[in-house]
């Protein structure tokens, strides 16, 4: 079921003034509103943009949004894409338009951004024990009876801290929680055993400020992950939900209100779809909630290698949407060049940027970046090795593919949305 209210406040983003805060935007656009600049439909290469500049492919974003909408519908999954990837209300709106149940968050700041733009359903895929954040949450729930919030719990102490903070805040509505099952020894958060999960559920039942609505976890942390190991863990998660239901632990749910069973990052959602298809009948309906986030931009590195669509090509294929353009500013020696983009501009935590195309600084012609390799990043420089015949000159633009969307979006506050012919149609605002 999709969220039934649109994202609010997007018009205000278009009214924001372009100035020195936003990297790479044309200096002669100073003082224009973002909306006015978008209406000019400038060309990324000839419209006054400075380098480095990160571009997001309009066509690829649309393709990826459509593909995950179709995938979720085909497999009977609800979808709460992880908003930490983009932290962009504009992209959230487009995800919700395509059927998303809500938006997933990881920390209180993200949830506050979501609420500032009217997001009505938030799934916080993390524990929340911060008293100040819980006080804010209680106020949001009290002020808006249509606001739905769900978060993880994985310890008795965490439940106690939540209950203390919510009682102190005089919360009038209970906070919905799901018990997080850990992905295994040495994995990330989550109660490690079913007995631990039961103890946490007992603590929730004793806390008047909380309501148990399901179970959840993150299969991407399964040690030595393989298809069978991930499915084994997912079957444990489903069995935990069934056991809780048989024990009457979802009694606080109203008649017809669904139990939430949630998993699904960007690497194993095919396994999630497989196992969740066999969830047994419970005393309540079930919301099978997928949380993949990186799909919206995909990438040319890590996620290109691990996407489930590599295993199920008949389901479709995501398209990398990011390209970072930088300029050759120095050619100090044969075989060596430097671009004016570095760690401040490009994701580098998983893989270095990969040179894909060269746009000539002389005539604007574009060719494959043959014999051009990024080997290292400084803060504001990319170190490039070139082979004989690469023909790379000072002034040329190099377009690079990136790895890891989450650490690409967060380096840019306003990202041009660019059509294949270079026309900039919009600017994507982020809030990190």
Buried (B, 14 or more C-beta within 10 A) or exposed (E): EBBEEEBBEBEEBBEBBBEEEBBBBBEEBEEBBBBBBBEEEBBBBEBEBEBBBBBBBBEBBBBBBEBBBBBBEEBEBBBBBBBBBBBBBBBBBBBBBBBBBBBBBBEBEBBBBBBEBBBBBBBBBBBBBBBEBBBBBBEBBBEEEEBBBBBBBBBBEBBBBBBBBBBEBEBEBBBBBBBBBBBBEEBEBBBBEBEBBBBBBBBBBEBEBBBBBBBBBBBBBBEEBEEEBBBBBBEBBBBBBBBBBEEEBBEBBEEEEBBBBBBBBBBBBBBBBBBBEEBEEBEBEBBBBBBBBBBBBBBBBBBBEBBBBEEBEEBBBBBBBBBBBBBBBEBEEEEBBBBBBBBEBBBBEBBBBBBBBBBBEEEEEEEEBEBBBBEEBEEBBBBBBBEEEBEBEEEBBBBBBBBBBBBBBBBBBBBBBBBEEBBBEBBBBBBB
